[in-house]
Amino acid sequence: MPPSTECLFFMHIMKTAGTSFSMALARQFAEGEVAPAAGPDKADEYWTFDWLLDMPVEQREAFRVVQGHFPLFVGELIGADRTITILRDPVDRAISHIRHIIRRDQQDRWSSVEEFYEEELRRKLVRNYQVRQFSRSVDDDPLDLDERHLARARERLELVDVVGFTDRYDDFVQECNRRFGWDLDAAERFQVAPGSDDVDPAFRRVVEEDNQLDVAFYEYAREVRGA
């Protein structure tokens, strides 16, 4: 394992098999070494990071793992020594994201992913999400992204030590085991949602068109990381 002074940042991009990984990862460390700690009362801390940045440095230095649905810049601000993440095919990820929102928030309000996607603001919440998480800065949380954000996301990919891909999850787990001396079980999976093959092909094309920045970023990541 890394020396006890090192901190690892797991940038958990939604709907990429990150829940399976984060739960397995937390078991590799002692109580108090992973932030946020597990538990229903800590759910909000997995989505917001002000609490982490406001924490006294000496308290934060006790963490060996910080993980959450945080943008990449959070790892830089806390001085993480290593960063890992998992990427997913943008269309599959977006559709899975929509389904997750429907199940979690208002499952009786929308009868289909297509109905959810009709409203422009809801589209923006899932559109080009991977580029958004890579390109965001402290004072910039855009929902309208352009080629500048794509270029920034590509540049910032270099800051990540290990990049996994959902369709090669086993390879990602084994690479982490090899590099960090962990004993993660790739067969252990949680919150695996149905695939997106059963959506209308026309709707899938709409989602793909809306996520062109993510598509370009994902293809670039596959190319430069050899997957």
Residue, then its C-alpha position, 0 to 999 in steps of 0.5 A: m500500500p502507499p505510505s500512510t502519508e499519501c492520500l488517494f482521490f477517487m473521482h467517482i463519476m456517476k454511473t460508471a461502476g463507481t459505487s462497486f469500486s468505492m465500497a470495495l476500496a473503503r474496506q481496504f482502509a481503517e476506520g477514519e481513513v476514508a472520507p466521507a465515512a459510510g452511512p446514510d447521514k453522510a450521503d450529502e457529503y458524497w455529493t458536496f465538497d465544501w465541508l472537505l475544503d473547509m476542514p482544518v488541514e491537520q484533520r484532512e491529513a488523516f485521510r488516506v482516501v477521499q472519494g465522491h461525486f466530485p470534480l477533478f479540481v477537488g483532488e488538487l485542492i486537497g493535495a491528493d497524491r494519487t487520483i483514479t477514476i472510471l469512465r464509461d461510454p457517454v451514451d450508456r452513462a447518460i441513459s443510466h444517469i437518467r434512469h437513476i434520477i427517475r428511480r431515486d427522485q420522482q419515480d412516478r413523475w416520468s414514465s420513460v427516459e424519453e419523457f424525462y429528457e424532454e425538458e432542456l434543463r434536465r438534459k443539461l444535467v446529464r449532458n457531457y457530464q464527464v467533460r464537465q467533471f474534468s473541466r470544472s474549476v472552483d469558480d466555474d460550474p457550467l451546464d453549457l459546455d463547448e470545445r474549450h471545456l473539451a480541450r481542458a478535460r483532455e489536458r487534465l486527463e494527464l493528472v489522473d494516475v489510473v483511468g478505468f473503463t466500465d466495460r473493462y472494469d476487471d482490468f481496472v480493478q486488477e491494475c489498482n491491485r497491482r499498483f497499490g497493493w490492494d485486494l479488491d474483488a472485481a466480481e463484487r458489483f453493486q447498483v448495476a442498472p439495466g443496460s441501455d440497449d432497450v431504448d428506442p434507437a432514435f432516442r439513443r441517437v438524440v442522446e449521442e448527438d447531445n453528448q458529442l463533447d463526451v464522445a470525443f473525450y471518451e474516444y481520446a481517453r481510450e486512445v491515450r490510455g490504451a483501452 
